[in-house]
């Protein structure tokens, strides 16, 4: 399984390299910035979820490449904008200076904008039917906008210096973190022509995965070092953000992580298919150290 994950990571890196504009073409600074933030880093969990979900239904990796690249470009754009001074004001991302530090703030904004649109361009070129292509575009759009990441980021900023209820915190992270994870799983399944019940089960799995991923993120922000994380540790505490450990404490947060792990397994068990790769990725997300 590890070999498959590494192969998918290398594969999407190659697809991204080809999909992004050359750093030698004008405007060079913008293209260099897009490549700086997208290539050569990251866990590629979202891309791997596209490949793993699609493989459940025997979708070819060639057909899955566009969706895998699109979710990674969308993720990269979201990180660029999240790191800006007006948002989380971070200096380090993936073990190197954030884009607005390495380049400048205006270029970072433009690079994020360009990556988002490049994601839709790549997805529109997906090697599948027109009907599926439209569903893919809709899935990514819903996950990215006000009903997804952007809405979740606004809720996160609004909640700074506030103590949210558990339901409010879950609603926030279903959008900010979970929406793109859900889209990644769904897009792979759509390309594989999954049935409506199969899509429903995978949506439930992805919903639990998104929340488990965020809980683990919150715990690592306390327990891990900046070197381990590749970003500034302790940032949530410094900015007085609403997090699971802040609301529940570390012990109860870990217990909740186990609850979502069980929910993921239950969702996958309803599928009459070999879900071992999705289970492996879920296990990594829950137990990761960075």
C-alpha positions in Angstrom: 0.0 0.0 0.0 2.8 2.4 0.8 4.2 1.7 -2.6 0.9 2.7 -4.2 0.8 5.9 -2.2 4.3 6.9 -3.2 3.6 6.1 -6.8 0.5 8.3 -6.7 2.4 11.1 -5.1 5.0 11.0 -7.8 2.4 10.6 -10.5 0.4 13.7 -9.4 3.7 15.7 -9.1 4.4 14.9 -12.8 0.9 15.9 -13.8 1.1 19.1 -11.8 4.5 20.0 -13.3 3.0 19.6 -16.8 -0.2 21.4 -16.0 1.4 24.5 -14.5 2.8 27.3 -16.7 6.5 27.3 -17.4 8.6 29.6 -15.1 10.4 30.7 -18.2 7.2 32.2 -19.8 5.7 35.6 -19.1 4.7 36.6 -16.6 7.6 34.8 -15.1 7.2 36.0 -11.5 3.6 34.8 -11.3 4.5 31.4 -12.9 7.4 31.0 -10.6 5.2 31.7 -7.6 2.6 29.2 -8.7 5.2 26.5 -9.0 6.9 27.4 -5.8 3.7 26.8 -3.8 2.5 23.7 -5.6 5.5 21.5 -6.5 7.9 19.6 -4.4 6.0 19.5 -1.1 2.9 18.4 0.7 1.4 15.0 1.7 -0.8 14.8 -1.4 -3.5 13.2 0.7 -6.3 14.8 -1.5 -4.8 13.5 -4.7 -4.3 10.1 -3.2 -7.9 10.1 -2.2 -8.9 10.7 -5.8 -6.8 7.8 -7.0 -7.9 5.5 -4.2 -11.6 6.3 -4.6 -11.4 5.9 -8.4 -9.5 2.6 -8.2 -12.5 1.2 -6.2 -14.4 1.3 -9.5 -11.6 0.4 -11.8 -11.2 3.9 -13.2 -7.9 4.3 -15.1 -5.3 6.5 -13.5 -5.1 8.4 -16.8 -8.7 9.4 -16.3 -8.1 10.3 -12.6 -5.0 12.5 -13.2 -6.9 15.7 -14.0 -9.0 15.5 -10.8 -6.0 14.7 -8.7 -4.1 17.7 -10.0 -7.1 20.0 -9.7 -7.6 19.2 -6.0 -3.9 19.8 -5.3 -3.9 23.1 -7.1 -7.0 24.1 -5.2 -5.4 23.1 -1.9 -2.2 25.0 -2.7 -4.2 28.2 -3.6 -6.1 27.9 -0.3 -2.9 27.6 1.7 -1.4 30.6 0.0 -4.4 32.8 0.9 -4.7 31.3 4.4 -1.1 32.3 5.1 -1.5 35.9 4.1 -1.1 38.7 6.7 -4.9 39.4 6.5 -5.7 35.8 7.3 -3.4 33.6 9.5 -0.2 35.6 8.9 2.1 32.6 8.7 5.8 32.7 7.8 6.5 29.0 7.1 4.6 26.5 5.0 5.8 23.0 4.0 9.2 23.7 5.6 10.0 26.8 3.6 9.0 30.5 3.6 5.4 31.2 2.8 4.7 32.6 -0.7 4.1 36.2 0.4 7.4 36.1 2.3 9.4 34.4 -0.5 7.9 36.7 -3.2 5.5 39.5 -2.0 1.9 39.8 -0.9 0.5 41.0 -4.2 2.1 38.1 -6.1 0.8 35.7 -3.5 -2.7 36.9 -4.0 -2.4 36.6 -7.8 -0.8 33.2 -7.6 -3.6 31.9 -5.5 -6.2 33.3 -7.9 -4.3 31.8 -10.9 -4.0 28.3 -9.2 -7.7 28.2 -8.5 -8.6 29.0 -12.1 -5.9 26.6 -13.4 -7.5 23.8 -11.4 -10.8 24.3 -13.2 -9.0 24.4 -16.6 -7.3 21.1 -15.8 -10.5 19.5 -14.6 -12.4 20.6 -17.7 -9.8 18.6 -19.7 -10.6 15.4 -17.7 -10.7 12.3 -19.9 -14.3 11.4 -19.3 -17.8 12.1 -20.5 -19.3 15.6 -20.6 -21.9 14.6 -18.0 -19.2 13.4 -15.6 -17.0 16.4 -16.3 -19.9 18.8 -15.4 -20.4 16.8 -12.1 -16.7 17.1 -11.4 -16.6 20.9 -11.9 -19.7 21.2 -9.7 -18.2 19.1 -6.9 -15.0 21.2 -6.9 -16.9 24.5 -7.1 -19.1 23.6 -4.2 -16.1 22.5 -2.1 -14.2 25.7 -2.8 -16.6 28.5 -2.4 -18.9 30.0 0.2 -20.5 26.5 0.9 -17.0 25.1 1.3 -13.5 26.3 2.1 -14.1 30.0 1.8 -17.2 29.8 4.0 -15.3 27.8 6.5 -12.4 30.2 6.6 -14.7 33.1 7.2 -16.3 31.1 10.1 -12.9 30.4 11.5 -11.9 34.1 11.5 -15.2 35.0 13.0 -14.7 32.5 15.8 -11.3 33.9 16.8 -11.3 34.8 20.5 -14.7 32.9 20.8 -15.5 29.6 22.4 -17.7 27.6 20.0 -19.9 24.7 20.9 -18.9 21.3 19.6 -21.7 21.5 16.9 -20.5 24.9 15.8 -16.9 23.7 15.6 -17.9 20.7 13.6 -19.9 22.8 11.1 -16.9 25.1 10.6 -14.5 22.3 9.8 -16.9 20.4 7.6 -16.5 23.4 5.4 -12.9 24.6 5.9 -11.2 21.2 5.9 -13.8 18.6 5.1 -15.3 20.0 1.9 -12.2 19.5 -0.3 -11.5 16.1 1.2 -15.1 15.1 0.4 -14.8 16.5 -3.1 -11.5 14.5 -3.6 -13.2 11.2 -2.7 -16.4 12.0 -4.7 -14.5 13.0 -7.9 -12.6 9.7 -8.0 -15.9 7.8 -7.6 -17.7 9.9 -10.2 -15.0 9.1 -12.7 -15.4 5.5 -11.9 -19.2 5.6 -12.4 -20.1 4.9 -8.8 -23.8 4.4 -8.0 -25.8 6.8 -5.9 -25.7 4.5 -2.8 -21.9 4.1 -3.3 -21.5 7.9 -3.5 -23.6 8.3 -0.4 -21.4 5.9 1.6 -18.2 7.6 0.3 -19.6 11.0 1.3 -20.2 9.7 4.8 -16.7 8.3 4.9 -15.2 11.5 3.7 -17.2 13.6 6.1 -15.8 11.6 9.0 -12.3 11.7 7.5 -12.4 15.5 7.2 -13.3 16.0 10.8 -10.7 13.4 12.0 -8.1 15.1 9.9 -8.8 18.4 11.6 -8.8 17.0 15.1 -5.4 15.5 14.4 -4.2 18.8 13.0 -5.4 20.6 16.2 -3.6 18.0 18.4 -0.4 18.3 16.4 -0.4 22.1 16.7 0.1 21.5 20.4 2.2 18.3 20.5 4.5 18.6 17.5 7.4 21.0 16.7 7.6 23.5 13.9 10.3 21.3 12.3 8.0 18.3 12.3 5.0 20.2 11.0 6.8 22.2 8.3 4.8 25.2 9.6 4.6 27.3 12.8 3.6 25.2 15.7 1.4 26.7 18.5 -0.2 29.1 16.0 -3.8 28.2 17.1 -3.0 29.1 20.8 -1.2 32.3 19.8 -4.2 33.5 17.7 -6.7 32.2 20.3 -8.5 30.1 17.7 -11.4 27.7 18.3 -9.9 24.2 18.3 -10.9 20.7 19.5 -8.3 20.7 22.3 -9.3 24.2 23.4 -12.9 23.1 23.7 -12.5 19.4 24.8 -9.0 19.0 26.1 -6.4 16.6 24.6 -7.8 13.4 26.1 -11.4 14.0 24.9 -10.1 15.2 21.5 -8.3 11.9 21.1 -11.4 10.0 22.1 -13.4 11.9 19.5 -10.8 11.0 16.9 -11.4 7.4 17.7 -15.1 7.9 17.2 -14.6 9.3 13.7 -12.2 6.5 12.9 -15.0 4.0 13.7 -17.5 5.9 11.6 -15.1 5.8 8.7 -14.8 2.0 9.0 -18.5 1.6 9.2 -19.1 3.7 6.1 -16.6 1.7 4.1 -17.9 -1.6 5.3 -21.2 -0.9 3.5 -19.3 -1.0 0.2 -19.0 -4.4 -1.5 -15.5 -3.5 -2.7 -11.9 -3.6 -1.6 -11.5 -0.4 0.4 -8.1 -1.2 1.8 -6.4 1.8 0.1 -9.0 4.3 1.5 -8.6 2.6 4.9 -4.8 3.0 4.7 -5.1 6.7 3.8 -7.6 7.2 6.6 -5.2 5.5 9.1 -2.4 7.8 8.0 -4.5 10.9 8.4 -5.6 9.9 11.9 -2.1 8.8 13.1 0.2 11.1 11.2 2.9 13.1 13.0 3.1 16.0 10.7 
